[in-house]
Amino acid sequence: MKANAFLAGALFGAVISVGCAVVAQEAPFVDIGQRHGNLRAAQENIVSAWQAISRGQQANDDQLGGHAQRAKDLLSQANVEVRLAADVANKNNRNW
């Protein structure tokens, strides 16, 4: 019984990890309008940084110890958070 529970937990963890990796692989993009100029500018900077890291990976044949990919993953996550901030501002009728 313990073995089945362990295997089920391990399988669930693997599925979640793969799902997160797939989401993190998506390139960030700008989807905030001019209503929230500062948040839009933040998204533009995130996209620029992500693209610069991609160029660095290509120039170095992806031999950067996984750090460049980790940075890109974090930038993708930051992009989602900025979008969520704009959504909250929209909900509260605020302009940033």
Secondary structure in CASP SS format (residue, H / E / C, confidence):
PFRMAT SS
TARGET T0000
AUTHOR 0000-0000-0000
METHOD secondary structure of the structure
MODEL  1
M C 1.00
K H 1.00
A H 1.00
N H 1.00
A H 1.00
F H 1.00
L H 1.00
A H 1.00
G H 1.00
A H 1.00
L H 1.00
F H 1.00
G H 1.00
A H 1.00
V H 1.00
I H 1.00
S H 1.00
V H 1.00
G H 1.00
C H 1.00
A H 1.00
V H 1.00
V H 1.00
A H 1.00
Q C 1.00
E C 1.00
A C 1.00
P C 1.00
F C 1.00
V C 1.00
D C 1.00
I C 1.00
G C 1.00
Q H 1.00
R H 1.00
H H 1.00
G H 1.00
N H 1.00
L H 1.00
R H 1.00
A H 1.00
A H 1.00
Q H 1.00
E H 1.00
N H 1.00
I H 1.00
V H 1.00
S H 1.00
A H 1.00
W H 1.00
Q H 1.00
A H 1.00
I H 1.00
S H 1.00
R H 1.00
G H 1.00
Q H 1.00
Q H 1.00
A H 1.00
N C 1.00
D C 1.00
D C 1.00
Q C 1.00
L C 1.00
G C 1.00
G C 1.00
H H 1.00
A H 1.00
Q H 1.00
R H 1.00
A H 1.00
K H 1.00
D H 1.00
L H 1.00
L H 1.00
S H 1.00
Q H 1.00
A H 1.00
N H 1.00
V H 1.00
E H 1.00
V H 1.00
R H 1.00
L H 1.00
A H 1.00
A H 1.00
D H 1.00
V H 1.00
A H 1.00
N H 1.00
K H 1.00
N C 1.00
N C 1.00
R C 1.00
N C 1.00
W C 1.00
END
